[in-house]
Amino acid sequence: MKLKVAIAELGEIPRPLGVAAAASIVLSVVLLLTAIIPDADFNLAGTLMSHEAMWSSGEAVAILVSVPLMLAVGIGIVFRHGWVRPLLVVLPVLQYLPFQVVHWLFGAPNPTPSLLQYALGCGSWAAIALVYLSVNVRAKGYFQSVRA
């Protein structure tokens, strides 16, 4: 029943949150398919990896860790769960972390050529997301509204 209500109210999602939800859900499905389809290649920071290389380097494990996180964020937005708000602020870091850990532990390709550039990007995302989720009336109201 909750799913029917959530689907019926998809038009109420503020556009930036809707884009984040759709992107998280679609990207999680695409990444999952990339990890499980044998002929799929994966491009990580300019390094094209075959399916075998993805699994032998550990990148597939990073994908399988990232997929549930991104799916949970997308579904959390759709179902108006308040716990998703802080995850939205740090989402790029959470998506990046499994790939960096695999790089450190197994010597897989580096997920970002410039850590400083990535940190600036994550900081910008966090600042914009924090302001948007704190100041925008529709975004605040979206997570605070209670369904019947």
GUDREN-720641 format. One record per residue: residue in one letter; residue number from 1; x, y, z of N, C-alpha, C in turn; chain. Coordinates in steps of 0.05 Angstrom, whole numbers, plus 5000, padded with zeros to 4 digits. Example, Ala and Ser with C-alpha at 12.3 -4.5 7.8 and 13.67 -1.06 7.14 Angstrom:
// residues 2
(A,1,(5264,4886,5156),(5246,4910,5156),(5264,4934,5156),A)
(S,2,(5257,4955,5142),(5273,4979,5143),(5258,5001,5157),A)
//
This chain:
// residues 148
(M,1,(5016,4976,5000),(5000,5000,5000),(5017,5025,5000),A)
(K,2,(5039,5025,5016),(5057,5048,5016),(5069,5053,4989),A)
(L,3,(5075,5032,4974),(5086,5035,4947),(5067,5049,4929),A)
(K,4,(5041,5043,4930),(5021,5056,4914),(5020,5086,4920),A)
(V,5,(5020,5092,4946),(5019,5120,4955),(5044,5134,4945),A)
(A,6,(5067,5122,4948),(5093,5135,4939),(5093,5140,4909),A)
(I,7,(5083,5120,4894),(5082,5124,4865),(5062,5146,4858),A)
(A,8,(5040,5147,4871),(5019,5167,4866),(5030,5195,4872),A)
(E,9,(5048,5197,4891),(5058,5223,4900),(5085,5231,4888),A)
(L,10,(5094,5217,4868),(5120,5223,4856),(5121,5251,4845),A)
(G,11,(5099,5262,4836),(5098,5289,4826),(5104,5310,4848),A)
(E,12,(5102,5303,4873),(5106,5322,4895),(5136,5324,4902),A)
(I,13,(5153,5307,4892),(5181,5308,4898),(5193,5334,4886),A)
(P,14,(5206,5350,4902),(5219,5374,4890),(5239,5364,4869),A)
(R,15,(5241,5379,4847),(5257,5370,4824),(5286,5361,4831),A)
(P,16,(5301,5376,4846),(5329,5366,4852),(5329,5340,4867),A)
(L,17,(5310,5336,4885),(5308,5311,4899),(5299,5288,4881),A)
(G,18,(5281,5294,4863),(5272,5275,4843),(5294,5266,4825),A)
(V,19,(5310,5285,4816),(5333,5278,4799),(5353,5261,4815),A)
(A,20,(5358,5268,4840),(5377,5252,4856),(5365,5223,4861),A)
(A,21,(5340,5221,4865),(5327,5195,4870),(5329,5178,4844),A)
(A,22,(5321,5190,4822),(5321,5175,4796),(5350,5167,4789),A)
(A,23,(5369,5186,4792),(5397,5180,4786),(5407,5157,4804),A)
(S,24,(5401,5158,4829),(5411,5138,4848),(5400,5110,4841),A)
(I,25,(5374,5109,4835),(5362,5084,4828),(5372,5073,4802),A)
(V,26,(5372,5090,4781),(5381,5080,4755),(5410,5073,4755),A)
(L,27,(5427,5090,4767),(5456,5084,4768),(5461,5058,4784),A)
(S,28,(5446,5053,4805),(5451,5029,4820),(5444,5004,4804),A)
(V,29,(5423,5006,4788),(5416,4983,4770),(5437,4979,4749),A)
(V,30,(5446,5001,4737),(5466,4999,4715),(5493,4988,4727),A)
(L,31,(5501,4997,4750),(5525,4987,4762),(5523,4957,4769),A)
(L,32,(5500,4950,4780),(5496,4921,4786),(5498,4904,4761),A)
(L,33,(5485,4913,4739),(5487,4899,4714),(5515,4897,4704),A)
(T,34,(5530,4919,4707),(5558,4919,4699),(5574,4898,4714),A)
(A,35,(5568,4895,4739),(5583,4875,4756),(5575,4846,4749),A)
(I,36,(5551,4842,4740),(5542,4814,4737),(5541,4804,4708),A)
(I,37,(5540,4822,4689),(5540,4814,4660),(5568,4809,4651),A)
(P,38,(5574,4785,4642),(5601,4777,4635),(5615,4794,4613),A)
(D,39,(5600,4805,4594),(5613,4820,4573),(5615,4850,4579),A)
(A,40,(5606,4858,4602),(5605,4887,4608),(5633,4897,4616),A)
(D,41,(5640,4920,4606),(5665,4933,4614),(5659,4956,4633),A)
(F,42,(5679,4964,4648),(5675,4984,4669),(5697,5005,4665),A)
(N,43,(5690,5030,4665),(5709,5052,4662),(5712,5066,4689),A)
(L,44,(5735,5064,4700),(5740,5077,4726),(5762,5098,4723),A)
(A,45,(5755,5123,4724),(5774,5145,4721),(5792,5142,4697),A)
(G,46,(5780,5135,4674),(5795,5133,4650),(5807,5106,4645),A)
(T,47,(5805,5087,4663),(5816,5061,4660),(5793,5042,4653),A)
(L,48,(5794,5031,4628),(5773,5013,4619),(5781,4985,4629),A)
(M,49,(5762,4972,4643),(5768,4946,4654),(5748,4926,4643),A)
(S,50,(5758,4903,4635),(5741,4881,4626),(5727,4870,4651),A)
(H,51,(5707,4853,4646),(5692,4840,4668),(5711,4824,4686),A)
(E,52,(5729,4809,4673),(5749,4793,4689),(5767,4811,4706),A)
(A,53,(5777,4833,4693),(5794,4851,4708),(5780,4865,4731),A)
(M,54,(5754,4870,4726),(5738,4883,4747),(5736,4865,4771),A)
(W,55,(5732,4839,4767),(5729,4821,4789),(5756,4814,4802),A)
(S,56,(5777,4811,4785),(5803,4804,4797),(5816,4827,4812),A)
(S,57,(5810,4852,4805),(5821,4875,4819),(5805,4882,4844),A)
(G,58,(5781,4872,4846),(5765,4879,4869),(5745,4901,4864),A)
(E,59,(5746,4913,4840),(5727,4935,4834),(5698,4926,4835),A)
(A,60,(5694,4901,4828),(5666,4890,4828),(5655,4890,4857),A)
(V,61,(5673,4885,4876),(5664,4886,4904),(5657,4914,4912),A)
(A,62,(5672,4934,4903),(5666,4962,4909),(5639,4969,4896),A)
(I,63,(5634,4959,4872),(5608,4964,4859),(5586,4952,4876),A)
(L,64,(5589,4927,4884),(5568,4913,4900),(5564,4926,4927),A)
(V,65,(5583,4940,4937),(5579,4955,4962),(5565,4982,4956),A)
(S,66,(5571,4994,4934),(5559,5020,4927),(5530,5017,4919),A)
(V,67,(5523,4995,4905),(5496,4992,4895),(5474,4993,4916),A)
(P,68,(5476,4979,4938),(5455,4981,4958),(5453,5009,4971),A)
(L,69,(5475,5022,4974),(5475,5049,4985),(5460,5068,4966),A)
(M,70,(5466,5067,4941),(5453,5085,4922),(5423,5078,4919),A)
(L,71,(5417,5053,4919),(5389,5044,4918),(5374,5053,4942),A)
(A,72,(5386,5051,4966),(5373,5060,4991),(5369,5090,4991),A)
(V,73,(5387,5105,4981),(5384,5134,4980),(5360,5141,4961),A)
(G,74,(5360,5129,4938),(5338,5135,4919),(5311,5127,4930),A)
(I,75,(5309,5104,4942),(5284,5095,4954),(5277,5112,4978),A)
(G,76,(5297,5119,4994),(5292,5136,5017),(5280,5163,5010),A)
(I,77,(5289,5174,4987),(5278,5200,4978),(5249,5195,4970),A)
(V,78,(5244,5175,4954),(5216,5169,4945),(5197,5165,4968),A)
(F,79,(5206,5151,4989),(5189,5145,5012),(5191,5166,5034),A)
(R,80,(5205,5188,5029),(5206,5211,5047),(5219,5205,5074),A)
(H,81,(5238,5187,5074),(5251,5179,5099),(5271,5201,5107),A)
(G,82,(5269,5211,5132),(5287,5232,5141),(5316,5224,5143),A)
(W,83,(5321,5198,5147),(5349,5190,5150),(5365,5194,5125),A)
(V,84,(5352,5198,5102),(5366,5202,5077),(5379,5229,5074),A)
(R,85,(5369,5249,5089),(5379,5276,5087),(5409,5278,5092),A)
(P,86,(5420,5267,5114),(5449,5269,5118),(5465,5253,5097),A)
(L,87,(5453,5231,5087),(5467,5216,5066),(5469,5231,5040),A)
(L,88,(5448,5247,5035),(5449,5264,5010),(5472,5284,5012),A)
(V,89,(5478,5294,5035),(5499,5314,5038),(5527,5302,5033),A)
(V,90,(5531,5277,5041),(5557,5264,5038),(5557,5242,5017),A)
(L,91,(5537,5242,5000),(5534,5221,4980),(5558,5216,4962),A)
(P,92,(5571,5237,4951),(5595,5231,4934),(5617,5217,4950),A)
(V,93,(5620,5224,4975),(5641,5211,4991),(5634,5181,4996),A)
(L,94,(5608,5176,5002),(5600,5148,5006),(5602,5131,4981),A)
(Q,95,(5597,5144,4958),(5600,5129,4933),(5629,5124,4926),A)
(Y,96,(5646,5142,4933),(5675,5140,4926),(5690,5121,4945),A)
(L,97,(5682,5121,4970),(5697,5107,4991),(5702,5077,4984),A)
(P,98,(5683,5061,4976),(5688,5033,4970),(5710,5030,4948),A)
(F,99,(5710,5047,4928),(5730,5046,4906),(5757,5053,4917),A)
(Q,100,(5759,5073,4934),(5784,5081,4946),(5795,5059,4964),A)
(V,101,(5778,5046,4980),(5787,5024,4997),(5798,5001,4981),A)
(V,102,(5784,4994,4959),(5793,4973,4942),(5820,4981,4929),A)
(H,103,(5823,5006,4922),(5849,5015,4911),(5871,5012,4932),A)
(W,104,(5866,5020,4957),(5886,5018,4978),(5893,4989,4985),A)
(L,105,(5873,4973,4987),(5877,4945,4996),(5887,4926,4974),A)
(F,106,(5877,4930,4950),(5884,4910,4929),(5899,4922,4905),A)
(G,107,(5906,4948,4906),(5921,4960,4884),(5904,4963,4859),A)
(A,108,(5878,4964,4862),(5861,4969,4838),(5866,4997,4828),A)
(P,109,(5856,5003,4804),(5860,5030,4793),(5850,5052,4812),A)
(N,110,(5865,5074,4813),(5857,5096,4830),(5831,5109,4820),A)
(P,111,(5811,5111,4837),(5785,5121,4828),(5785,5151,4821),A)
(T,112,(5805,5165,4830),(5806,5194,4822),(5836,5202,4819),A)
(P,113,(5842,5215,4796),(5869,5223,4792),(5878,5245,4811),A)
(S,114,(5860,5262,4819),(5868,5284,4837),(5850,5284,4861),A)
(L,115,(5862,5277,4884),(5846,5277,4909),(5837,5304,4917),A)
(L,116,(5853,5325,4912),(5846,5352,4918),(5821,5361,4902),A)
(Q,117,(5822,5355,4876),(5800,5362,4859),(5774,5348,4868),A)
(Y,118,(5777,5322,4875),(5754,5307,4884),(5743,5319,4911),A)
(A,119,(5761,5326,4929),(5753,5338,4954),(5739,5364,4950),A)
(L,120,(5748,5380,4931),(5734,5405,4925),(5707,5400,4914),A)
(G,121,(5704,5380,4897),(5678,5373,4886),(5659,5363,4907),A)
(C,122,(5669,5346,4925),(5653,5336,4947),(5645,5358,4966),A)
(G,123,(5663,5376,4972),(5657,5398,4989),(5636,5417,4977),A)
(S,124,(5638,5421,4951),(5618,5438,4938),(5591,5425,4938),A)
(W,125,(5590,5399,4932),(5565,5383,4933),(5553,5385,4962),A)
(A,126,(5570,5380,4982),(5560,5381,5009),(5549,5408,5017),A)
(A,127,(5563,5429,5010),(5553,5456,5016),(5527,5462,5003),A)
(I,128,(5525,5456,4977),(5500,5461,4962),(5477,5444,4973),A)
(A,129,(5483,5418,4978),(5462,5400,4989),(5453,5409,5016),A)
(L,130,(5472,5417,5033),(5465,5426,5060),(5447,5451,5059),A)
(V,131,(5455,5470,5043),(5439,5495,5041),(5412,5488,5030),A)
(Y,132,(5411,5472,5008),(5385,5465,4996),(5367,5451,5015),A)
(L,133,(5377,5431,5030),(5360,5416,5048),(5353,5432,5073),A)
(S,134,(5368,5452,5079),(5362,5468,5103),(5345,5492,5098),A)
(V,135,(5347,5504,5074),(5334,5529,5068),(5310,5526,5050),A)
(N,136,(5311,5508,5031),(5289,5506,5012),(5264,5495,5026),A)
(V,137,(5243,5511,5024),(5218,5504,5038),(5206,5478,5028),A)
(R,138,(5206,5475,5001),(5195,5450,4990),(5210,5425,4999),A)
(A,139,(5237,5427,4999),(5253,5404,5007),(5249,5398,5036),A)
(K,140,(5248,5418,5053),(5243,5413,5082),(5216,5402,5086),A)
(G,141,(5196,5413,5073),(5169,5404,5075),(5165,5376,5064),A)
(Y,142,(5180,5369,5044),(5177,5342,5032),(5183,5321,5052),A)
(F,143,(5205,5324,5066),(5213,5303,5086),(5197,5305,5112),A)
(Q,144,(5186,5328,5117),(5171,5332,5142),(5141,5324,5140),A)
(S,145,(5131,5323,5115),(5103,5317,5112),(5097,5288,5119),A)
(V,146,(5074,5284,5131),(5067,5257,5140),(5044,5247,5123),A)
(R,147,(5046,5222,5115),(5026,5210,5098),(5004,5198,5115),A)
(A,148,(4980,5198,5104),(4957,5186,5118),(4958,5156,5115),A)
//
